[in-house]
Amino acid sequence: MAHNDTSPVIRCSVWIRPEGEALQALVRTMRLMHQRGGGPRFEPHLTLLSGSETTAADAELKLKHLAARVKPFAIELKEIRWRDDYFRSLYAVAELSDELIAAREAAYDAFEMNPSPPYEPHVSLLYGNQDEALKQELAAAAGGRLDLMFTVAAVHLVNASPSVPVTGWRTLAERSFG
């Protein structure tokens, strides 16, 4: 007899998160930018995949398969940039390493969302609709660069989607690499 999964569908993203000193440096930078720029508070993260729609059980299984395929690797954050985009008002550019490309491809494979769209890896520092002058000022106040490196060793399934307010984003599951 076939089993039909009637669990509710969730909309989710897969993130990797900084840890240790890099996390603390990012939190300090984000706090300073938020004080002047406003916008919602959120956890520092780099998105590997967004827009998945599946059941929670299926998403956790896919996350497990993804984590098994990826080994810990380093992320390097560099220049601070800005856009006229709510979720990239101010952000730090992440180096597009071979390991990061492979992790992204593994995420899209595991979640059966191929092909993956073009990728511009980054860690957002401020969300919102700030004006250009303020963005330039905040980036300059932070030195225009972060020059941070951290090792990632896990993936996070997060309920980050357009239907959930930023302040409601939560980790649904976490899996260590390898």
C-alpha positions in Angstrom: 0.0 0.0 0.0 1.4 3.4 -1.0 1.9 6.1 1.6 0.7 9.5 0.6 2.4 12.3 2.6 -0.3 14.7 3.7 2.0 16.9 5.7 1.7 20.6 5.1 4.1 22.1 2.6 6.8 24.4 3.9 8.7 27.0 2.0 12.4 27.1 3.1 15.9 28.1 2.3 19.3 26.4 3.0 21.9 28.5 4.7 25.4 28.2 5.9 26.4 30.3 8.9 29.6 31.9 10.2 30.9 30.9 13.6 33.4 32.0 16.1 35.3 35.3 15.7 33.9 35.9 12.2 30.4 35.6 13.6 31.1 38.1 16.4 32.7 40.5 13.9 29.7 40.3 11.6 27.2 40.8 14.5 29.1 43.9 15.6 29.1 45.3 12.1 25.5 44.5 11.5 24.5 46.1 14.9 26.3 49.4 14.0 24.7 49.4 10.5 21.2 48.7 12.0 21.6 51.5 14.5 21.8 54.0 11.7 20.0 52.3 8.9 17.1 50.6 10.7 15.5 47.5 9.1 14.8 44.2 10.7 17.4 42.2 12.6 18.4 38.8 11.3 21.1 36.2 11.7 24.3 36.4 9.6 24.1 33.8 6.9 25.0 32.9 3.3 22.2 31.4 1.3 23.0 28.2 -0.7 19.4 27.7 -1.9 16.1 29.4 -1.6 12.5 28.8 -2.7 12.2 25.2 -1.8 8.6 24.0 -1.3 8.2 20.5 0.2 7.1 18.9 3.4 9.2 19.3 6.6 10.1 15.6 6.7 11.2 15.6 3.0 13.2 18.8 3.5 15.0 17.3 6.5 15.9 14.1 4.5 17.2 16.2 1.6 19.2 18.3 4.1 20.7 15.1 5.5 21.7 13.9 1.9 23.2 17.4 1.2 25.3 17.4 4.4 26.6 14.0 3.6 28.0 15.2 0.2 29.8 18.3 1.5 33.0 18.6 3.6 33.8 21.6 5.7 35.3 24.5 3.7 36.3 28.1 4.1 34.3 31.2 3.2 36.1 34.5 2.6 34.2 37.8 2.9 35.6 40.8 1.2 34.2 44.0 -0.2 31.1 45.7 1.2 28.6 46.6 -1.6 25.0 47.8 -1.8 22.1 47.6 -4.1 18.6 49.0 -4.5 17.3 45.7 -3.2 15.6 45.2 0.2 17.5 42.0 1.0 20.9 43.4 -0.3 20.7 46.9 0.9 24.3 46.4 2.3 26.2 43.1 2.0 29.7 41.6 2.1 30.7 39.8 -1.1 31.8 36.2 -0.5 34.6 34.7 -2.6 33.2 32.3 -5.2 35.5 29.3 -4.4 35.3 25.9 -6.0 34.1 24.4 -2.7 31.2 27.0 -2.4 30.2 26.3 -6.0 30.2 22.6 -5.3 28.1 23.1 -2.1 25.6 25.2 -4.0 25.3 22.6 -6.8 24.9 19.8 -4.2 22.1 21.8 -2.5 20.2 22.2 -5.8 20.7 18.5 -6.6 19.6 17.4 -3.2 16.5 19.6 -3.3 15.8 18.6 -6.9 15.8 22.3 -8.0 18.0 22.1 -11.1 19.4 24.0 -12.8 20.6 26.5 -10.1 20.2 30.1 -11.1 23.3 32.4 -11.3 25.0 32.8 -8.0 26.4 35.9 -6.3 27.3 34.7 -2.8 27.1 37.2 -0.1 26.3 37.8 3.5 23.8 40.6 4.0 24.6 43.2 6.6 21.5 45.3 6.4 18.0 44.9 5.0 15.8 47.8 4.1 15.2 50.6 1.6 17.9 53.1 2.8 19.0 55.9 0.5 22.2 55.6 -1.5 24.0 58.3 0.5 23.4 56.4 3.8 24.5 53.1 2.3 27.8 54.7 1.1 28.3 56.3 4.5 27.7 53.0 6.4 30.0 51.0 4.0 32.7 53.6 4.5 32.3 53.6 8.3 32.9 49.8 8.2 36.1 50.3 6.2 34.5 49.3 2.9 35.7 45.7 3.4 35.3 43.0 6.0 38.2 40.7 5.2 36.8 37.9 7.3 37.4 34.2 6.8 35.5 31.4 8.5 35.0 27.6 8.1 31.5 26.3 7.6 30.8 22.8 8.8 27.0 22.5 8.7 23.9 23.4 6.7 20.7 24.9 8.1 17.2 24.5 6.9 15.4 27.8 7.6 11.8 28.9 7.1 13.0 32.0 5.3 10.5 32.7 2.5 8.4 35.6 1.3 5.5 34.3 3.4 7.4 34.6 6.7 8.4 38.0 8.1 12.2 38.3 8.6 11.8 38.5 12.3 10.0 35.1 12.2 12.8 33.2 10.4 13.9 30.1 12.4 16.1 27.1 11.9 14.0 24.0 11.3 16.9 21.6 11.1 20.7 21.6 11.1 23.1 19.0 9.7 26.9 18.8 10.0 28.9 18.2 6.9 30.5 14.8 6.1 
